[in-house]
């Protein structure tokens, strides 16, 4: 099962759960990506205090499909989740774990999954600043 986990959830994300999902004795490489809410943005006039993510009802199916494409014929195993709802600074918005036979495949697949999420996943975020200003940041994570 190349896609061990692909979910869009309101629950906090757990890196260890993703690592367990891709645990495979035949895989010599495991890479991870953790995308967190930061307290700043080049377009923000004040400190960023939260991001509010919303998703299309088909986002989870789209996440699975883009992950399958990223895996291709590599044999990599991927666990990926995107959180929705209100996330505070420091909260994980995206977690990806990739296991494969070799490090180059693991890094390549991990990078393609996050880039595809940014390009294609129907998840939108509204940035909330300390002065109450909000701004929609568009398609992607």
VMD Tcl script that builds the backbone (N, CA, C; Angstrom):
set m [mol new atoms 423]
animate dup $m
set s [atomselect $m all]
$s set {name element resname resid chain x y z} {
  {N N UNK 1 A 0.845 -1.182 0.000}
  {CA C UNK 1 A 0.000 0.000 0.000}
  {C C UNK 1 A 0.888 1.242 0.000}
  {N N UNK 2 A 1.109 1.840 -1.152}
  {CA C UNK 2 A 1.991 3.001 -1.234}
  {C C UNK 2 A 1.470 4.217 -0.468}
  {N N UNK 3 A 0.147 4.448 -0.435}
  {CA C UNK 3 A -0.405 5.548 0.352}
  {C C UNK 3 A -0.939 4.927 1.645}
  {N N UNK 4 A -0.149 5.030 2.697}
  {CA C UNK 4 A -0.535 4.458 3.978}
  {C C UNK 4 A -1.594 5.302 4.675}
  {N N UNK 5 A -1.568 6.614 4.409}
  {CA C UNK 5 A -2.486 7.542 5.050}
  {C C UNK 5 A -2.560 8.804 4.207}
  {N N UNK 6 A -3.768 9.265 3.937}
  {CA C UNK 6 A -3.987 10.547 3.258}
  {C C UNK 6 A -5.279 11.112 3.830}
  {N N UNK 7 A -5.151 12.130 4.672}
  {CA C UNK 7 A -6.366 12.639 5.308}
  {C C UNK 7 A -6.346 14.150 5.473}
  {N N UNK 8 A -7.555 14.691 5.488}
  {CA C UNK 8 A -7.804 16.088 5.808}
  {C C UNK 8 A -8.651 16.040 7.069}
  {N N UNK 9 A -8.184 16.700 8.126}
  {CA C UNK 9 A -8.804 16.518 9.434}
  {C C UNK 9 A -8.790 17.796 10.263}
  {N N UNK 10 A -9.699 17.868 11.203}
  {CA C UNK 10 A -9.704 18.964 12.170}
  {C C UNK 10 A -8.863 18.620 13.399}
  {N N UNK 11 A -8.442 17.379 13.503}
  {CA C UNK 11 A -7.668 16.928 14.663}
  {C C UNK 11 A -6.205 17.372 14.567}
  {N N UNK 12 A -5.557 17.622 15.712}
  {CA C UNK 12 A -4.120 17.940 15.691}
  {C C UNK 12 A -3.334 16.809 15.021}
  {N N UNK 13 A -2.271 17.184 14.307}
  {CA C UNK 13 A -1.475 16.215 13.558}
  {C C UNK 13 A -0.330 15.696 14.418}
  {N N UNK 14 A -0.012 14.410 14.240}
  {CA C UNK 14 A 0.995 13.743 15.041}
  {C C UNK 14 A 2.059 13.138 14.133}
  {N N UNK 15 A 3.268 13.657 14.202}
  {CA C UNK 15 A 4.362 13.156 13.367}
  {C C UNK 15 A 4.644 11.683 13.628}
  {N N UNK 16 A 4.637 11.267 14.901}
  {CA C UNK 16 A 4.926 9.871 15.217}
  {C C UNK 16 A 3.931 8.914 14.564}
  {N N UNK 17 A 2.664 9.292 14.516}
  {CA C UNK 17 A 1.658 8.445 13.873}
  {C C UNK 17 A 1.954 8.281 12.384}
  {N N UNK 18 A 2.450 9.331 11.757}
  {CA C UNK 18 A 2.800 9.258 10.340}
  {C C UNK 18 A 4.033 8.374 10.131}
  {N N UNK 19 A 4.995 8.487 11.023}
  {CA C UNK 19 A 6.188 7.633 10.940}
  {C C UNK 19 A 5.809 6.165 11.122}
  {N N UNK 20 A 4.922 5.876 12.054}
  {CA C UNK 20 A 4.466 4.499 12.255}
  {C C UNK 20 A 3.734 3.972 11.028}
  {N N UNK 21 A 2.979 4.830 10.373}
  {CA C UNK 21 A 2.200 4.407 9.202}
  {C C UNK 21 A 3.085 3.988 8.035}
  {N N UNK 22 A 4.300 4.545 7.947}
  {CA C UNK 22 A 5.198 4.199 6.830}
  {C C UNK 22 A 6.303 3.235 7.250}
  {N N UNK 23 A 6.252 2.752 8.479}
  {CA C UNK 23 A 7.279 1.835 8.966}
  {C C UNK 23 A 7.317 0.587 8.092}
  {N N UNK 24 A 8.495 0.300 7.543}
  {CA C UNK 24 A 8.639 -0.802 6.596}
  {C C UNK 24 A 10.079 -1.298 6.652}
  {N N UNK 25 A 10.258 -2.567 6.947}
  {CA C UNK 25 A 11.600 -3.141 7.100}
  {C C UNK 25 A 12.426 -3.064 5.817}
  {N N UNK 26 A 11.783 -2.973 4.665}
  {CA C UNK 26 A 12.505 -2.918 3.393}
  {C C UNK 26 A 12.943 -1.506 3.020}
  {N N UNK 27 A 12.497 -0.523 3.783}
  {CA C UNK 27 A 12.815 0.867 3.470}
  {C C UNK 27 A 14.019 1.329 4.284}
  {N N UNK 28 A 15.050 1.773 3.579}
  {CA C UNK 28 A 16.255 2.255 4.237}
  {C C UNK 28 A 16.280 3.750 4.452}
  {N N UNK 29 A 15.275 4.451 3.951}
  {CA C UNK 29 A 15.227 5.913 4.093}
  {C C UNK 29 A 13.831 6.344 4.504}
  {N N UNK 30 A 13.786 7.304 5.414}
  {CA C UNK 30 A 12.524 7.927 5.804}
  {C C UNK 30 A 12.763 9.428 5.864}
  {N N UNK 31 A 11.942 10.183 5.146}
  {CA C UNK 31 A 12.002 11.640 5.222}
  {C C UNK 31 A 10.675 12.147 5.768}
  {N N UNK 32 A 10.726 13.347 6.344}
  {CA C UNK 32 A 9.507 13.957 6.862}
  {C C UNK 32 A 9.470 15.423 6.473}
  {N N UNK 33 A 8.249 15.950 6.452}
  {CA C UNK 33 A 8.033 17.382 6.285}
  {C C UNK 33 A 6.961 17.768 7.288}
  {N N UNK 34 A 7.199 18.846 8.005}
  {CA C UNK 34 A 6.243 19.375 8.959}
  {C C UNK 34 A 6.043 20.847 8.633}
  {N N UNK 35 A 4.858 21.190 8.154}
  {CA C UNK 35 A 4.531 22.581 7.853}
  {C C UNK 35 A 3.774 23.174 9.028}
  {N N UNK 36 A 4.319 24.247 9.614}
  {CA C UNK 36 A 3.745 24.852 10.812}
  {C C UNK 36 A 3.262 26.273 10.547}
  {N N UNK 37 A 2.345 26.717 11.365}
  {CA C UNK 37 A 1.873 28.100 11.312}
  {C C UNK 37 A 2.957 28.982 11.926}
  {N N UNK 38 A 3.363 29.998 11.182}
  {CA C UNK 38 A 4.382 30.930 11.678}
  {C C UNK 38 A 3.731 32.254 12.066}
  {N N UNK 39 A 4.484 33.064 12.781}
  {CA C UNK 39 A 3.935 34.317 13.308}
  {C C UNK 39 A 4.138 35.517 12.389}
  {N N UNK 40 A 4.535 35.251 11.146}
  {CA C UNK 40 A 4.795 36.374 10.241}
  {C C UNK 40 A 4.476 35.980 8.808}
  {N N UNK 41 A 4.301 37.000 7.986}
  {CA C UNK 41 A 4.069 36.827 6.557}
  {C C UNK 41 A 4.520 38.123 5.891}
  {N N UNK 42 A 5.179 38.022 4.732}
  {CA C UNK 42 A 5.639 39.250 4.066}
  {C C UNK 42 A 4.525 40.257 3.773}
  {N N UNK 43 A 3.287 39.773 3.600}
  {CA C UNK 43 A 2.168 40.664 3.297}
  {C C UNK 43 A 1.462 41.192 4.549}
  {N N UNK 44 A 1.834 40.685 5.719}
  {CA C UNK 44 A 1.145 41.073 6.951}
  {C C UNK 44 A 1.742 42.367 7.522}
  {N N UNK 45 A 0.870 43.279 7.936}
  {CA C UNK 45 A 1.325 44.528 8.553}
  {C C UNK 45 A 1.654 44.323 10.029}
  {N N UNK 46 A 1.006 43.334 10.662}
  {CA C UNK 46 A 1.250 43.038 12.075}
  {C C UNK 46 A 1.542 41.544 12.224}
  {N N UNK 47 A 1.731 41.111 13.443}
  {CA C UNK 47 A 2.040 39.712 13.728}
  {C C UNK 47 A 0.876 38.805 13.330}
  {N N UNK 48 A 1.198 37.679 12.728}
  {CA C UNK 48 A 0.191 36.666 12.410}
  {C C UNK 48 A -0.086 35.879 13.687}
  {N N UNK 49 A -1.369 35.719 14.028}
  {CA C UNK 49 A -1.731 34.996 15.248}
  {C C UNK 49 A -2.389 33.652 14.964}
  {N N UNK 50 A -2.909 33.464 13.747}
  {CA C UNK 50 A -3.571 32.200 13.420}
  {C C UNK 50 A -3.783 32.086 11.918}
  {N N UNK 51 A -4.015 30.867 11.476}
  {CA C UNK 51 A -4.489 30.587 10.126}
  {C C UNK 51 A -5.765 29.767 10.261}
  {N N UNK 52 A -6.754 30.106 9.456}
  {CA C UNK 52 A -8.012 29.368 9.454}
  {C C UNK 52 A -8.133 28.664 8.108}
  {N N UNK 53 A -8.005 27.338 8.131}
  {CA C UNK 53 A -8.039 26.533 6.911}
  {C C UNK 53 A -9.434 25.985 6.681}
  {N N UNK 54 A -9.864 26.020 5.422}
  {CA C UNK 54 A -11.103 25.360 5.023}
  {C C UNK 54 A -10.800 24.524 3.787}
  {N N UNK 55 A -11.625 23.501 3.559}
  {CA C UNK 55 A -11.353 22.565 2.473}
  {C C UNK 55 A -12.618 22.221 1.714}
  {N N UNK 56 A -12.453 21.943 0.449}
  {CA C UNK 56 A -13.525 21.410 -0.385}
  {C C UNK 56 A -13.863 20.012 0.136}
  {N N UNK 57 A -15.116 19.580 0.044}
  {CA C UNK 57 A -15.482 18.241 0.520}
  {C C UNK 57 A -14.678 17.100 -0.132}
  {N N UNK 58 A -14.166 17.319 -1.335}
  {CA C UNK 58 A -13.390 16.281 -2.026}
  {C C UNK 58 A -11.884 16.407 -1.780}
  {N N UNK 59 A -11.476 17.250 -0.859}
  {CA C UNK 59 A -10.048 17.492 -0.647}
  {C C UNK 59 A -9.296 16.220 -0.251}
  {N N UNK 60 A -9.884 15.387 0.579}
  {CA C UNK 60 A -9.178 14.179 1.016}
  {C C UNK 60 A -8.936 13.232 -0.159}
  {N N UNK 61 A -9.912 13.073 -1.027}
  {CA C UNK 61 A -9.721 12.240 -2.223}
  {C C UNK 61 A -8.653 12.853 -3.121}
  {N N UNK 62 A -8.644 14.169 -3.232}
  {CA C UNK 62 A -7.618 14.844 -4.018}
  {C C UNK 62 A -6.239 14.667 -3.426}
  {N N UNK 63 A -6.145 14.674 -2.097}
  {CA C UNK 63 A -4.863 14.462 -1.431}
  {C C UNK 63 A -4.331 13.064 -1.728}
  {N N UNK 64 A -5.194 12.072 -1.686}
  {CA C UNK 64 A -4.784 10.699 -2.015}
  {C C UNK 64 A -4.304 10.623 -3.465}
  {N N UNK 65 A -5.042 11.228 -4.380}
  {CA C UNK 65 A -4.680 11.156 -5.802}
  {C C UNK 65 A -3.344 11.845 -6.080}
  {N N UNK 66 A -3.130 13.017 -5.518}
  {CA C UNK 66 A -1.863 13.701 -5.786}
  {C C UNK 66 A -0.698 12.958 -5.134}
  {N N UNK 67 A -0.957 12.295 -4.019}
  {CA C UNK 67 A 0.077 11.491 -3.374}
  {C C UNK 67 A 0.420 10.273 -4.217}
  {N N UNK 68 A -0.586 9.624 -4.763}
  {CA C UNK 68 A -0.338 8.476 -5.648}
  {C C UNK 68 A 0.498 8.888 -6.853}
  {N N UNK 69 A 0.196 10.057 -7.421}
  {CA C UNK 69 A 0.990 10.546 -8.562}
  {C C UNK 69 A 2.427 10.820 -8.158}
  {N N UNK 70 A 2.624 11.400 -6.990}
  {CA C UNK 70 A 3.980 11.711 -6.527}
  {C C UNK 70 A 4.791 10.433 -6.314}
  {N N UNK 71 A 4.148 9.394 -5.841}
  {CA C UNK 71 A 4.826 8.117 -5.616}
  {C C UNK 71 A 5.217 7.473 -6.939}
  {N N UNK 72 A 4.306 7.506 -7.904}
  {CA C UNK 72 A 4.583 6.919 -9.215}
  {C C UNK 72 A 5.054 5.475 -9.095}
  {N N UNK 73 A 6.162 5.181 -9.739}
  {CA C UNK 73 A 6.729 3.825 -9.744}
  {C C UNK 73 A 7.866 3.661 -8.739}
  {N N UNK 74 A 8.012 4.596 -7.802}
  {CA C UNK 74 A 9.164 4.571 -6.895}
  {C C UNK 74 A 9.110 3.458 -5.862}
  {N N UNK 75 A 7.920 3.005 -5.506}
  {CA C UNK 75 A 7.791 2.031 -4.433}
  {C C UNK 75 A 7.776 2.671 -3.053}
  {N N UNK 76 A 7.785 3.993 -3.000}
  {CA C UNK 76 A 7.751 4.699 -1.720}
  {C C UNK 76 A 6.407 4.486 -1.026}
  {N N UNK 77 A 6.422 4.635 0.283}
  {CA C UNK 77 A 5.220 4.576 1.104}
  {C C UNK 77 A 5.050 5.956 1.729}
  {N N UNK 78 A 3.829 6.522 1.654}
  {CA C UNK 78 A 3.605 7.887 2.120}
  {C C UNK 78 A 2.432 7.944 3.097}
  {N N UNK 79 A 2.615 8.730 4.147}
  {CA C UNK 79 A 1.535 9.116 5.051}
  {C C UNK 79 A 1.509 10.640 5.048}
  {N N UNK 80 A 0.341 11.216 4.758}
  {CA C UNK 80 A 0.230 12.669 4.658}
  {C C UNK 80 A -1.113 13.123 5.225}
  {N N UNK 81 A -1.077 14.215 5.961}
  {CA C UNK 81 A -2.301 14.810 6.498}
  {C C UNK 81 A -2.230 16.323 6.386}
  {N N UNK 82 A -3.396 16.923 6.166}
  {CA C UNK 82 A -3.531 18.385 6.175}
  {C C UNK 82 A -4.617 18.715 7.176}
  {N N UNK 83 A -4.315 19.600 8.086}
  {CA C UNK 83 A -5.291 19.996 9.102}
  {C C UNK 83 A -6.114 21.171 8.607}
  {N N UNK 84 A -7.379 21.205 9.000}
  {CA C UNK 84 A -8.255 22.335 8.705}
  {C C UNK 84 A -8.838 22.854 10.010}
  {N N UNK 85 A -9.444 24.029 9.940}
  {CA C UNK 85 A -9.950 24.699 11.126}
  {C C UNK 85 A -8.993 25.809 11.526}
  {N N UNK 86 A -9.162 26.332 12.722}
  {CA C UNK 86 A -8.286 27.406 13.214}
  {C C UNK 86 A -7.037 26.797 13.836}
  {N N UNK 87 A -5.886 27.217 13.339}
  {CA C UNK 87 A -4.600 26.760 13.845}
  {C C UNK 87 A -3.845 27.959 14.397}
  {N N UNK 88 A -3.279 27.786 15.559}
  {CA C UNK 88 A -2.508 28.832 16.216}
  {C C UNK 88 A -1.049 28.750 15.776}
  {N N UNK 89 A -0.289 29.783 16.042}
  {CA C UNK 89 A 1.137 29.809 15.728}
  {C C UNK 89 A 1.805 28.587 16.384}
  {N N UNK 90 A 2.591 27.868 15.589}
  {CA C UNK 90 A 3.281 26.675 16.062}
  {C C UNK 90 A 2.556 25.380 15.755}
  {N N UNK 91 A 1.252 25.444 15.481}
  {CA C UNK 91 A 0.504 24.227 15.158}
  {C C UNK 91 A 0.943 23.670 13.810}
  {N N UNK 92 A 0.918 22.352 13.679}
  {CA C UNK 92 A 1.229 21.698 12.410}
  {C C UNK 92 A 0.017 21.754 11.494}
  {N N UNK 93 A 0.230 22.253 10.278}
  {CA C UNK 93 A -0.821 22.311 9.267}
  {C C UNK 93 A -0.719 21.131 8.298}
  {N N UNK 94 A 0.508 20.677 8.032}
  {CA C UNK 94 A 0.753 19.565 7.117}
  {C C UNK 94 A 1.841 18.680 7.711}
  {N N UNK 95 A 1.625 17.375 7.655}
  {CA C UNK 95 A 2.649 16.410 8.040}
  {C C UNK 95 A 2.762 15.383 6.925}
  {N N UNK 96 A 4.010 15.126 6.509}
  {CA C UNK 96 A 4.287 14.119 5.481}
  {C C UNK 96 A 5.423 13.238 5.980}
  {N N UNK 97 A 5.248 11.927 5.854}
  {CA C UNK 97 A 6.334 10.974 6.097}
  {C C UNK 97 A 6.426 10.081 4.870}
  {N N UNK 98 A 7.654 9.881 4.397}
  {CA C UNK 98 A 7.887 9.056 3.210}
  {C C UNK 98 A 8.973 8.030 3.530}
  {N N UNK 99 A 8.688 6.760 3.270}
  {CA C UNK 99 A 9.676 5.694 3.417}
  {C C UNK 99 A 9.944 5.102 2.040}
  {N N UNK 100 A 11.222 4.837 1.760}
  {CA C UNK 100 A 11.579 4.217 0.483}
  {C C UNK 100 A 12.896 3.471 0.644}
  {N N UNK 101 A 13.260 2.775 -0.411}
  {CA C UNK 101 A 14.491 2.012 -0.388}
  {C C UNK 101 A 15.730 2.879 -0.365}
  {N N UNK 102 A 15.636 4.074 -0.910}
  {CA C UNK 102 A 16.804 4.944 -1.043}
  {C C UNK 102 A 16.438 6.386 -0.711}
  {N N UNK 103 A 17.411 7.154 -0.230}
  {CA C UNK 103 A 17.154 8.522 0.230}
  {C C UNK 103 A 16.689 9.453 -0.888}
  {N N UNK 104 A 17.251 9.309 -2.086}
  {CA C UNK 104 A 16.860 10.221 -3.156}
  {C C UNK 104 A 15.370 10.100 -3.456}
  {N N UNK 105 A 14.862 8.882 -3.517}
  {CA C UNK 105 A 13.426 8.679 -3.744}
  {C C UNK 105 A 12.602 9.292 -2.620}
  {N N UNK 106 A 13.041 9.075 -1.384}
  {CA C UNK 106 A 12.287 9.597 -0.239}
  {C C UNK 106 A 12.211 11.123 -0.284}
  {N N UNK 107 A 13.348 11.782 -0.524}
  {CA C UNK 107 A 13.345 13.244 -0.612}
  {C C UNK 107 A 12.525 13.736 -1.798}
  {N N UNK 108 A 12.679 13.102 -2.943}
  {CA C UNK 108 A 11.969 13.519 -4.152}
  {C C UNK 108 A 10.464 13.389 -3.986}
  {N N UNK 109 A 10.008 12.257 -3.467}
  {CA C UNK 109 A 8.572 12.044 -3.287}
  {C C UNK 109 A 8.020 13.018 -2.247}
  {N N UNK 110 A 8.731 13.206 -1.150}
  {CA C UNK 110 A 8.273 14.129 -0.106}
  {C C UNK 110 A 8.109 15.541 -0.666}
  {N N UNK 111 A 9.103 15.992 -1.413}
  {CA C UNK 111 A 9.025 17.333 -1.993}
  {C C UNK 111 A 7.872 17.439 -3.000}
  {N N UNK 112 A 7.673 16.415 -3.811}
  {CA C UNK 112 A 6.590 16.470 -4.786}
  {C C UNK 112 A 5.229 16.484 -4.108}
  {N N UNK 113 A 5.088 15.756 -3.015}
  {CA C UNK 113 A 3.803 15.768 -2.308}
  {C C UNK 113 A 3.498 17.180 -1.791}
  {N N UNK 114 A 4.445 17.841 -1.126}
  {CA C UNK 114 A 4.154 19.175 -0.590}
  {C C UNK 114 A 3.955 20.188 -1.719}
  {N N UNK 115 A 4.719 20.086 -2.783}
  {CA C UNK 115 A 4.538 21.023 -3.903}
  {C C UNK 115 A 3.186 20.808 -4.573}
  {N N UNK 116 A 2.753 19.552 -4.707}
  {CA C UNK 116 A 1.439 19.267 -5.301}
  {C C UNK 116 A 0.316 19.767 -4.389}
  {N N UNK 117 A 0.493 19.639 -3.081}
  {CA C UNK 117 A -0.492 20.184 -2.140}
  {C C UNK 117 A -0.628 21.683 -2.370}
  {N N UNK 118 A 0.486 22.389 -2.449}
  {CA C UNK 118 A 0.458 23.834 -2.650}
  {C C UNK 118 A -0.191 24.218 -3.987}
  {N N UNK 119 A 0.056 23.421 -5.030}
  {CA C UNK 119 A -0.471 23.730 -6.369}
  {C C UNK 119 A -1.931 23.343 -6.542}
  {N N UNK 120 A -2.325 22.193 -5.987}
  {CA C UNK 120 A -3.570 21.561 -6.410}
  {C C UNK 120 A -4.626 21.337 -5.349}
  {N N UNK 121 A -4.251 21.166 -4.115}
  {CA C UNK 121 A -5.230 20.745 -3.113}
  {C C UNK 121 A -6.239 21.867 -2.841}
  {N N UNK 122 A -7.536 21.563 -2.916}
  {CA C UNK 122 A -8.547 22.594 -2.673}
  {C C UNK 122 A -8.723 22.866 -1.175}
  {N N UNK 123 A -7.677 23.463 -0.613}
  {CA C UNK 123 A -7.663 23.916 0.772}
  {C C UNK 123 A -7.268 25.386 0.737}
  {N N UNK 124 A -8.029 26.199 1.453}
  {CA C UNK 124 A -7.787 27.629 1.474}
  {C C UNK 124 A -7.476 28.075 2.888}
  {N N UNK 125 A -6.694 29.148 2.999}
  {CA C UNK 125 A -6.388 29.639 4.339}
  {C C UNK 125 A -6.664 31.129 4.451}
  {N N UNK 126 A -7.191 31.478 5.606}
  {CA C UNK 126 A -7.413 32.875 5.948}
  {C C UNK 126 A -6.432 33.210 7.056}
  {N N UNK 127 A -5.595 34.186 6.791}
  {CA C UNK 127 A -4.582 34.613 7.753}
  {C C UNK 127 A -5.180 35.650 8.694}
  {N N UNK 128 A -4.944 35.473 9.988}
  {CA C UNK 128 A -5.461 36.385 10.999}
  {C C UNK 128 A -4.275 37.084 11.664}
  {N N UNK 129 A -4.301 38.421 11.657}
  {CA C UNK 129 A -3.227 39.206 12.263}
  {C C UNK 129 A -3.652 39.732 13.628}
  {N N UNK 130 A -2.657 40.143 14.408}
  {CA C UNK 130 A -2.905 40.601 15.774}
  {C C UNK 130 A -3.814 41.823 15.851}
  {N N UNK 131 A -3.866 42.628 14.798}
  {CA C UNK 131 A -4.739 43.807 14.799}
  {C C UNK 131 A -6.154 43.489 14.309}
  {N N UNK 132 A -6.434 42.193 14.055}
  {CA C UNK 132 A -7.761 41.788 13.590}
  {C C UNK 132 A -7.894 41.709 12.085}
  {N N UNK 133 A -6.901 42.183 11.349}
  {CA C UNK 133 A -6.920 42.110 9.892}
  {C C UNK 133 A -6.894 40.640 9.452}
  {N N UNK 134 A -7.675 40.334 8.423}
  {CA C UNK 134 A -7.652 38.986 7.860}
  {C C UNK 134 A -7.422 39.087 6.360}
  {N N UNK 135 A -6.832 38.031 5.809}
  {CA C UNK 135 A -6.601 37.988 4.356}
  {C C UNK 135 A -6.642 36.541 3.893}
  {N N UNK 136 A -7.384 36.303 2.821}
  {CA C UNK 136 A -7.424 34.973 2.209}
  {C C UNK 136 A -6.153 34.793 1.394}
  {N N UNK 137 A -5.527 33.631 1.541}
  {CA C UNK 137 A -4.247 33.386 0.886}
  {C C UNK 137 A -4.354 32.451 -0.315}
  {N N UNK 138 A -5.559 32.040 -0.706}
  {CA C UNK 138 A -5.740 31.335 -1.959}
  {C C UNK 138 A -5.643 29.830 -1.887}
  {N N UNK 139 A -5.552 29.225 -3.066}
  {CA C UNK 139 A -5.524 27.778 -3.209}
  {C C UNK 139 A -4.213 27.233 -2.660}
  {N N UNK 140 A -4.307 26.097 -1.989}
  {CA C UNK 140 A -3.100 25.424 -1.510}
  {C C UNK 140 A -2.871 25.634 -0.037}
  {N N UNK 141 A -1.856 24.889 0.496}
  {CA C UNK 141 A -1.572 24.890 1.927}
  {C C UNK 141 A -0.658 25.963 2.302}
}
mol reanalyze $m
mol bondsrecalc $m
mol representation Tube
mol addrep $m
